[in-house]
Amino acid sequence: MNNKFIFLFLLLLSQLVVAQEIYPLAQWKVKQLEANDWLNASVPGNVQLDLLNNRKIEHPYLGTNEFKIDWIEGKSWVYLNEFKVSASQIKSDEIILNFEGLDTFADVYLNDSLILRADNMFRHWKIPVKKNVKVGKNQLKIIFRSTLKEGERLAGLSSIKYPADNERGSVKISPLIRKAPFQFGWDFGPRVLTTGIWKPTYLSFIKHAEVTDININGKLISKNLGQITAVSTINVIKDGIYTITVKDHINGHIYSKKQLKLSKGLKAINSEINIDQPKLWWPNGKGAAHLYQLDYEVQLENQIVSTKKLSVGIRNIEVVNEPDSLGVSFYFKINGQLVYIKGANYVPVNALPDPKSDSIKLKKLFLDMKESNFNMVRIWGGGMYESDYFYDLADEFGILVWQDFPFACTMYPSDPDFLKSIENEAIDNIKRLRNRTSLAIWCGNNEIDVGWKNWGWQKTYGYSELDIIQLENGYNSLFKKLLPNLLKELDPDRFYFHSSPISNWGKKEDFKIGDNHFWGVYHGEYPFESYAEYIPRFNSEFGFQSFPSWSTLKEIAGPNPKLTDSVLSKRQKSYKGNALLTKYMNWYYQHPADDETYVYYSQLQQAEGMKLAILASRASQPFNMGVLMWQLNDVWPAISWSAIEFNGKWKAAQYFIKDAFKPQALYLKKLNDKLSVNIISDEFVEGVNLKVVRYKFSGEQIKTSYQFLSLQQGNSAIIIDGILDDIKTRDEFIYAELEKDGHLLAENFYFLEPVKDLNLPELSYDWKLKKTNEGYYLEVMSDVFIKNFTVWINDEPLTHFDKNFIDLLPNIQNKIHFKTALTTEELMRKLRFRGVKNQTK
């Protein structure tokens, strides 16, 4: 290569330098407003995390330390950052200070000039600061006013006391503040009113032009044609002829290129890309979640002045919510295909947000969802709009997102200032999220409509007729006008409805109408069998509490936890308390011998309940077309409805949910003294074998039935005649399996008595370990039936198994796979087992 060529290459390279420069502001200090000592601060982060990292407080998740940090919310805090601006940077046409998230009441000073008064946790604040910065050192100071005191001030100005029953105390402030509702306390988590710079903060130095927004969407136009549309908003600062290019990020293929003469001001540029034989984006279980990775570039005179990296999938999402012969439907079609929804409700991963650890938690949760056969996750309205990384993972893993706006379980103000704040918040977040391929549905709020109509707030809070009119008008202004009108303008192709659920669970007629939160089990204290009786068109919330694992309780409460001590009694946040868990346990299990067994049984009964609810719902297709259990995860180590603990450990429920969500599943029930076998399949499958066996717990096979069939998508029922005749209900059980070409597709067990009444044999089993390149196989065999055989590794509580808490068939080898860094010798010492062992009746 000659010198002339090198010179031309370097010259060209220099001309392609992007004019826009991003300067992160990361080095921060923090202190209490009245204090003198500065502490190192983590940004993004919060004051509570900073105090913890600087060893000024004990960890609020241990013992009863949660109550020792209440004082923080009553104080004001100051963050300080010093940064330098160069002479070349200050020549930029525009300099923008970006706060992606300030939590919550913040006065921002730049070089002693007040440039922003923030009051909404969910806003992205963009402040032009070219006139405020100077060459050399600049000082940025943010004073966060006490959320508690601001809330109390707003409550004092309000003529209405809002029904925020999640809050302790008589003064309800959460509806008045645009902040994540769950942080004020909920029945699964603590009250932690975080304060601080909770999202990235940076300076943008802009020259010539900037892409301020892109609305990108991928659609399937016909069987063999896909289309990607990108509508960009460009802030043109310098007149000129601009080149707008859309190209493949991987191979550089140019999809679209146009030259336009642009004058100063905001310009909307529309680019359309037709793709023959497109690779489609499918939800998990239906196909690959293919994403097109694109670069969107704006050039002026061969210089890239602004660029955006885009990720988009080609797919069509349709929500069908309309009257039909059965009531009012609620189902999803993806790329023209009916898709049964399988998933859970998600709550924020941490009550004390820590971006580094939380990203690890999120990645694991999405791996867990994929492994567990999920195709949707609902972002519950008591939480928040999630991080960009959350939606990156949803797009990548093929997990559809149901997005609630962050409003839950109370009425809200509707004065002009409050609605204007929500309007700006919604615009910020609709624009941020509408490009997400996985985003399937918007919902205005969680349970406010059903709460207003059924929970008795009017009487409890003594509302006058004028109060009621004001609150109802306010609800309509926010959820039936403001939000849908914004979505119609900014994201018109996605379905929106004003509140989930559409129908209440109190009357059977309600289950025929749209989505429903069935809380007859747990809150209504109905037995688990009610899950098979009360089935809605779409079950978007249902659940049951359990304790976390014994190892987690020891982390919370010390080496010898007692369920009745103050630490764990205060950890129980539900008004029903442990008494309800005990009530259900008395229905289904014999009295536990000790606290550890109680914890074990609590997980088993939750797991059995979730399994029954899911299978009964899936077996009701097409009447029911989706289940989202409550809840997937925890915000802290808790006694809660979660299926996955805060530390990532699967409870028994998550193993059962994974099995119940498999592409093929079996649901067994007694129908007119005969055995009904519902065969559920997400797809058409030819040539499968159904085997149904009646067993004695001692191991003997009494009767066997075989069927050879093909599976249709949805549900089909087969009646097995005679297999239940004269069955000894306490000594025998039914086992069914579905297999194709020697591969087990699904299996299930059916018992005709509660577990407590079964004459279960003594636990007796043999086991051995087999090491492979992929980890270990635990091979277990018993000559008798074992109920809920469970394995764990002592001192290694987070080890994940591919299945656990399983029922063991007599004389059948069962393989459980897991990975660990321990040696075989260490495992031989540390493996632990247990199962359900009833006392002789």
N, C-alpha and C positions, 0 to 999 in steps of 0.2 A: 504494500500500500504506500503510494508516494505522499510526500508532505502536503502537496496541494490538495489531495483528496482528504487527508486528515483535517486540514484547515477548514474545508467546506463542510465536512461532517460535524466538526465542533461548532461551527457557526450555525448550522441548522439546528443542532441540539440546543444551543443557547436560545434560539428563537422560539423553541417549543416549551420553554419554562412557563409554568402556570403563573399568571399574574396575581391571582388571589392567594394570599398567605394566611394560614391559620396559626395562631400563637396561643397555645394552652396556658392557662393561669393555674399553676399547680402548687406553688409554694405559699402556704397560708399559715397564719397564726390565729389563735382564738383565745378569748378570755371573757369572763363575766363582765358586764358593763361597769360595775362598781369596783372591780378588782384591778390589781396592778400587774399581776404575773401573767405573761403570755404563755400559751401552750402550743406545741406543734399540732397542726390540724390536718386531717385527711379530707381532701376534696377531689371527687365527690364524697360526701359523708354527712355527718351530723354531730352536734355537740355531745350527745350521749356517747357516741363512739369515740370521740376525741378524749373525753374524760376517762373512758375505760382504757384507751390505749396509753394514756398518761398516768394510769394507776391512781386516779382521783376518786373513782367509785369502784365498788365490787360488781362482778358481772350480774346484771339483773335477772338472768335466767336461772341462777342458782338459789336454792332455798326460797326465802321470802324477800330477796333483795329487790324485787320489782317495786316494792313500796318505799324503798330507801332512795329512789331516784325521783320521787314526785316533785321535790323542790326545784328540779331543773326547769320544769315547765312554767314556773312562776317567776323566772329571772329573764332578763334581757342579756343578749350575747353579742360580741363584736368579733368579726373576722377581718383580718388585715392582710393585704398582699401588696408587695412592691415589685414593679416590673419596669423594664427599660424599653423605650421606643427609639429606634435608630432614625437617622436623618433621612434615609431612603424610605423607611416605612411611613414616616409622617407625610411624605409626598403622595401617598395613596389618595385616590379620588374620594374614597369613603373609608372610615374606620368604624367598625361595628363591635360593640361589646355584647357578647352573647351569654345569657344565663339560661341554660336549658331547664333549670328548676331551682327555685328559691323557696325554702320551707320555713315560714310562710309569710309573716309580716316583716318586711325588710325595707330599710332605708339605705340606699346605695349612694356613697359619696366617692367621687373621683377628683383627686386633688382638691379636696374640701368643698367641692360643688355637689349639691344634691342633684342626682340625675335620674333617680327612680324611687318610687314608693310602691313596693310590691305587696300583694295581698292574696295571692292565689298560688298554691303549691303546684298546680298543674299547667301553669303558663310557661311558654318559652319567651323570655324577654329579650328583645333586640334593641339596643340603644345606640344611636349614632353619637360618636364621641370625638370626632376629628377636632372639634373646637375645644375639647377639654384636655386632650393629651398634649404632652410636650416632649421634645427630644431629651433623652436621658431618663432619669428616674421619675416614675409616677407612682402615686399611692392610691390604692383602691380599698375603701373601708365600707363594711356592711354591718349595720346595726339591726339585729333581729329582735324585734319587740316580743315580749312574752305572749305566747299563744293563749295561755290561760287568761291573762288579764285583758287581752283584746277581746276574747270570747265573752268574758264577763261584762265588758263594757257594751258590746253589741247586744247581749241579752238584756241589759238594763234599758236599752233603747227600744227593745221589741215589745209590742203590745201582746204578743202571743208566746206562750210557752210551747215549744215544739216537742213532739212525742218521741224523743230519742232515748228509748228504754235501755239501750246498750250502755249509757253513761251512768256512772255512780254519782250520787249526790242529787240535789234538787235543782241546781242550775244547769240547764241543758245548752251546751254551746256548739256542739258539732254541726247542727244544721246551718249555723250562721257563718261557718268558716269553710272555705274551699280547700279542704285538706282530707286525706284519706280517712274515711269514717272509722275503719277498724282500729285506728290508732287511739281513739277515745275509749277503747275497751270493748270487747265483744265476748260472746259466750265460749269462745275457743282461745282467747288470747288476752294479754295484759293491756293496760292503758300505758302507752308510751308516746307522748306527744313530742316527736322529734323536732329538732330545730337545726337549720343549717343549709349549706350549699349542697343539695342532694343529687345534683346532676352536673355534667361537665360545664365548665366556664372557659371562655376563650375570646380572643380578639380576632376579628377578620379584617385584613388589609386588602381592599378591593381597588382594582384598577380597570378602568374602561367599561366593564360590564360584569354582572353577576346573575347566575341562575338562582333565583330566590325560591322557586318551587317547581316541581314536576309532578303532574298527575299521569301515572302510567298504568295501563291496564291491558291484560292479555285475554283475548276471547277466541273461542272456537266458532268460526263463521259457518263452516260446513264440515263434512267428514274429513276432507283432505286439505282444508285451508284454515289457518289461524291468523289472527291479526293482533298486533301490538300497537296501541296508540299512546303517544307521549305528548301531552300538552304542557309546555313549559312556560313559566313566567320569568322574563329576563329584565332585570333592571339595567337599562342602557345608560351609561354615564357619558360616553364619548360617541358622537355620531360616526358612522362608518359602514363599510360593507363587511358583514359578519358571515362566517361559515359555521353552520350547525350540522354536526355529524353524529350519527348514532351507529356504533359499531360493536362487534362482538368482542367482549373483554378477553376471551381465551385465544382466538385465532386472528383477531384484527379485521375480520370480514366486515365490510361497510354495508349496513342495511339501508341507511338513508343519509343523504348529503345535500344540503341546499345553501345557496348564498343569498343573503337578504340585505338590503340597505335599511339600516335601522337608525332612527333618531332618538334623542334622549327621552327617557321615560320608561314606564313599564310596558313591555310588549308580550303578547301571547303568541307562542309559536307552536303550531300543530305538526306533528310528524306521525305518519302512518306506515307501518311495516307489515307487509303480507308475507306469511311463511307457509310454503307448500309442505305438505306431509309433516305437520308440526308434531313435536314430542309434547304430550300433554302432561299437565300437573294433576296428579290424582291424590286423594287422601289415603292415608296409611291403610293397607289391606286391599286396595283396589288397583294399585299399580304404582309406578315410580312417580315421585314428586319432582318432575323435571323443571328446572329453572333456567331461563335464558339470562346470562350475565352480560350486561351491556355497559358501554361507556358513552356518556352523553357529553360532547365537547362543544364549546363555543370558542371560535378563533377570530381574532382580528389581526389582519396583516401577518398571518402565519404564526401568531402567538396565541397559545391557549390562554384565554382570560378567565374561563370558568369551566369546571368539569364536575360531573356527578357519576358515581358508579351506581348502576341500577340492577336489580334482580327482579325478574317477573316470570310468572308461569302462565301458560295458556290453559284456561279452564273456564267453564261456565258454572255458576252457582245459582240455584233457584230455591227459594223457600216458598212452599205452597201452604198457605194459611187461609182456607176458604171453606164455606159451607159445603157439606157433602151428605150422603145418605146416612152417615153415622153420627153426624154432629158438625164439628168444625175441625178441619184437618190441621196438621202441623208436621211437615216433613221436608226433607232436603233432596234435591236432585243435583248431581254433579256430572257435568258433561252429558246431560240428558239421561243419566242413569239414576234410578232410585237407590239411595244409600241409607241404610239403617245406621243411626248415630249411636256411637259407643264412646263414653268418656266420663269426665268428672268435672266438678267445680274446683277452680283454683283460687287460692288465697295467696297474698304476697308471701315470699319465701322467708321473710325475716321481719320481725317487729322492730328490730334495731338494724336498719339496712347497712350492709357492708359490701360495697360493690365487688370487691375481689372474691370474697367467699360466696356471695350470692350468685355470681355468674357460674361458679362450679355447681352450686345447687341446681340452677336452672338447667344446665346441660344434662345433669343426671336425671332430673325429672322428665325431660323429653326422651331420654333413652328408656326410662321406665315406662313412659306412656306408649312408646313404640313397641317395646317388648310385651306390654300388656294388651295389645290389640286395640288401642284407642284410635279414634279418628277425629275426635273433637275435644277441646277444652273450653270451659266457660270461665271467662275472667269476671268474677263476681263483683257486683256493684258496691260492695262495702270496701273494696280494695282501691286500686288505682289503674290508670292507664299504664301498661307495662313498658319496660325498657325496650329499646330497639333490638337488643340481643334476644329478648323473648320471642319477638316476631320473626327474627332471623331463623331461630330454631324451629318455630312452627312451620315456616315456609319450607325449610330443609327437610324436616321429618314428616311432612304431609299431615300435620295436625290442624284441622279446621279450628278457627277461633270464633267463639261467641263472645262479643265484646259488650258488656254492660258499661254504660256511663257510670262514673263513681258517685252514685246516689243510692242509699239503702235504708229501708225500714223506718223512715220518718218523713214528715212533710218538710218542705223547704220554703224560705222566703221568696217573694216575687216582686220586690221593689225594683225600680229601674236600675239602680247601681248593682244589685246582686245579679240580675238577669244579664246586664252588660258584661260583668265579669265572667259569667258562665258562657256567654256568647263568644268572647275572646278565647276562653279556655277550649271550647268545643272546636272553634276554627283551627287553633293550633294543632289539636290532636287528630281531628278528622283529616287534615292535610298530611299529617305525619303518618297516619295509619292506612289511608285509603289505597296506597300502592301495594299493600301486603296481599300476596296471592292467597294466603291462608285465611284472611279475614272474611267470614261468611255472613255475619249478621250483627246488627247493632240493636241494642235494647236500652231503653231510656233509664230504667232503674230496677232495683231488686225489691220486690214485695211491697212497694208503697201503695199501689192501687188496691191490692187485696187486703193490705193492712187497714187502709182507710175504710173499706167497706165491711170488714169482718172482725177487726181486733178491738173495737170499742174505744178508740181514742177519744171520740167525741164526748163520751160520758166520763172516762177516766180523767181527762184534762179539763172538763167543765166548759167546753167551747160554747159560746153563744151562737145564735143564728147568723149574726154578722161574721163571727170568726169562721164558721163553717163555709159560708159563701166565699170569704176571702181566701181560705186555704184551698178550696176546690178550684176557684178561678186561678190561683197561683199554680196549682198542679197542671191545669190545662195550658196555661201560658208557657210553662217550662217544657213539659213532656209531650204535649200534643200540638204545640205551635213552634216554639223556638228551635228545639232540636230537630224535629222532622223537616222544618223549612231549611235549616242549614244543610242537612244531609241531601235534601232534594237539589240544592244548589251545588254542593261540593262532592257528593258521592251518590249520585242518583240511582245507580244500578244495584245497590245493596238494600236488602230488606231491613226495615226498622219497625219495631213495635214499642209501645210506650212503657210497658212494665211486664216483668216476669214474676209470677205466673199470670197468665190471662184469666185462669179460673181458680177458684178456691177448692180445697179438698174436703169441705164439710158435707157436701151433698153429692150423691152418686151421679146426678145429671151433669155436674161440673166436669166430670172426668171425660165427657164427650167433646169438650171444648178446648182446643188448643193445648198449650203447655200448662203443666200443673206441678206444684211443689207438694208432694204427698208427705205430710208430717203426722199422719194418723199413727204410724209407728214412731215411737219416741215421744213426741210432744202430746199426742193423743192417747198414748199408752195402749194402743192396739197391739195384739200379738203379731209376730212376724208373718203368720199365715195371711194376714191382711194384704200383704204385698201381692198375693195372687188374686185377691178379690177387687182391690181398688187400683185399677190400671188406667192411666190417662192416655190421651192421644200422643203426648210427648212428656216424659217424666224428667223435668229439668232440675229437680232437687228432691232428694230423699236420702236418709242416712241414719246412722246409729253410732253412739259413742263407744269408745273403748279406751282402756289404759294403754300407754306406750309400754314397751318391753321392760322387763325387770331391770335390765342393765341400764336403761335410760333413767328409771326411777332412782337407781343408786347414784347416778350422776347428779340428779336434782337434789336428793334428800339425804345423801350419805350412804354408807355401806350397808345399813340395816333399815331400809325404809319401812314405815308403818303407814298403811292406808288411812288411818284415822288421825295421824299426827297433823300438826298445824301446817307444815310445809305442803303436804299433798292435799289437805282439805282446802287450802287456799288456792291450790293449782286448779281445782275443779271450779270452772266459771259458769257452768250451766245452772239455771235455777232449779232444774230437776235433781241435780246432784247425783251422788253415787247410789242413793236409795233406789233410783229408777233402774240403774244397772243391776242392782241386787234383785229387784222385783222380776226383771226378765230372766235373770239367772235362776231364780227359784222355779220359773216355769219350765226351763229347758235342761238344767244341769243339777246334779246333786251338790249339796253344800260343799264348797271348796274347803280343803283341809287347812289351808294357810293362805297368807296374802299373795304369795307368788302364784299359787294355783288360781286364786281369784283373778289376778291380772291375766293369766293364761285363758281362763274361761271367758273373760270379758272380750278378748280378741276373737275367740272362736264364735261367740254368739253374734258379734258384729259381722264376721265373715260369712256366717251362714245366712244372716239376714240380707246382706248385699247380694249374695249369690242367688237367693230365692227371688229377690226383686228384679234382678237383671234377667234371669231365665224366664220368669213368668211374663215379663214385658216383651221380651224377644219372641216368645211363643204366641203373643197376641197380635203379631203382624197380620194384616196391614193396619189394624186399628191403632196400634201403638207403633211409632216409628223412631223411637230414640230414648236413651236413658243417660243421664248425667248425674252420677252419684255425688253426694255431699259427704266428705270433701276429699280432695286428692292429698293435700299436704298440710303442714303446720307452719305457723309463724314463730313458734318457739316450742321447747319441749313441753308437751301438754297432754292432758286428758281431754280427748276431743273426738270428733267424727272423722279424723284423717285416716286414710289407708296407708300412707307413708309418713313415717315419723320425721321430725325436724332434722334429725341427723342423716336421713336418707334410708334408714332401715325399713324394710317392708313389714307391715303388720300382717297377720293372717289374712285380713280382708283383701289386701292387694294381690296375694297369691290366688285367692278365690275369684276375684274380679278378672284377673288375667285369663283364668280358665273359662269363666262364664262368657267372656268376650271373644273366644276363639272363633275362627270363621265357621266352624261347625260346633254345635252344642246340643246336649240332650237335656230335656226337662221332663221329669217323671212325676206323675201324680195319680192318686186313686180316683177313679171315675165310675160310679155305680158298681162298686165292688170289683172292678176290673182295673188293670194297669194301663194308663194312657202314657204313651211315649211320644212327646213332641220332638221332632227332629228339625233343628234350626240350621239354616245354611245361608251364608252371605252370597253364595254363587251356585250355579248349576254344577252338579257332580254326578257322573255316571258310575255305576257299578260299585256300590258300597254295601258292606255287610253290617247288619245290626244284630248283635247278640245280646240277649237278656237272660240273666241267670239268677235263680233264687238260691241263696246260700244260708247255711247255718253259720253263726259266729265261730263255731268250733272248726269250720273248714269244709264241711260236707256240702256238695252241690245237690240240691233237691230237684229242680226243674230247669230246663234250658229251652229257649226259643230262638230261632234263627229267621232272619228276613234278608232277602237280597233285593236292593232297590236303587233307584236313581233319585237324587235330591234336586228339588227345585229351589230357586231363590225364595227365601222367606221361611215359612213354617208349614210342616205337615204333621199330622197326628196319626199314630197307629195304636190300635187297641190290642193288647196282648191278653187273650182270654185264658182263664184257668190258672195263671201263674200265681195268683194271690189266694187261691182256694185253700182254706184251712191253714193259712199261714200263722205261725206262732210269732206274734208281733214283737215279743221281747227277746226272742232267740234267733230271729232270722231277718234277712234283708235282701233287697234287690240290687243287682248290679247290671248296668247296661253299657255297652261300648259300640262305637261306630268305627269301622276300619275299612281301608281301601288298599288293596295290594300289600297287605301286611303292615301298613302304616296306621297307627291309631290316630283317628281324627278327633274323637271326643269320647268321654266317659262320664258316668255319674252314678251315684249311689242313692237309694231310696229307703228310708226307714219309716215304719208305720207308728212309731212311738217317739216321744221326746228322748233325747240322749240320756236323761236321768233315769229313764225306766228300762233301758236296754241292759240285758244281762251280758255285759261285755266280759270277755275272758281276761285272765291275767296277762300282762304284757310279756310277750316272749318272742324274741327275734334274734337273728344272726345278721352280722354285717361285716363288710370288708371294704377296703379302699383300693381303688384302681387309679393309678396316675397316668395321665396322657399329656400330650403336648398342649392340650386346651384346658388343663387343670386337673381336677379330680372327679371321679365318680364314686359316690357312696352307694354300694349295692346292699340292699336290705331285703330280707325274706323272713316271713313268719308262717308257722303252720296254722295260725288262727288269725281272725280278723283283728286289726288294730285301728282304733278310731283316732284320727288326727295325729298321726306320727309326726313328731317335730324334731328337727335337728338344729343345733347351734354349736358354735365353737367358743368355749370358755375363754374370756379375755379378748375375744375377737368378735364383738357383737355386730359389726357392720358387714360381715361376710354375707354375700348374696347367693342364694340358691335358686336354681331354675324352677324348683317347686318345693313346697314345704307345707306343713300342717295337713298332710295327706292321709286319706283312708287307705290302709294296706289290705289288699285281697289276700286270703290265705293261699299259701303255696305258690305265689307269683312273685318273681324277683322284680324289685322296683329300683330304678337308678335315679339318683339325685346328683346333678352336676353343680360344681362350684369351683371358684378360683381362690387361691390364697397363696401368700408368700411363705407360709409355714411348711416345714418339712413333714414327710410322712410320719416320722417318729413323734414330732410335736403334735400332729393331728391325732395320733392314736391316744395321746394323753389328754387332749383338750376337747375332743368331740363329746357332745352331750345330747341325750335323747329324752323324750317324754311322749306320752300319749294320754288319752282319757281313760281313767281306770275307775269304774263305779264300784261302790260297796255292794256286797251281795244282798239281794232283796229277799 
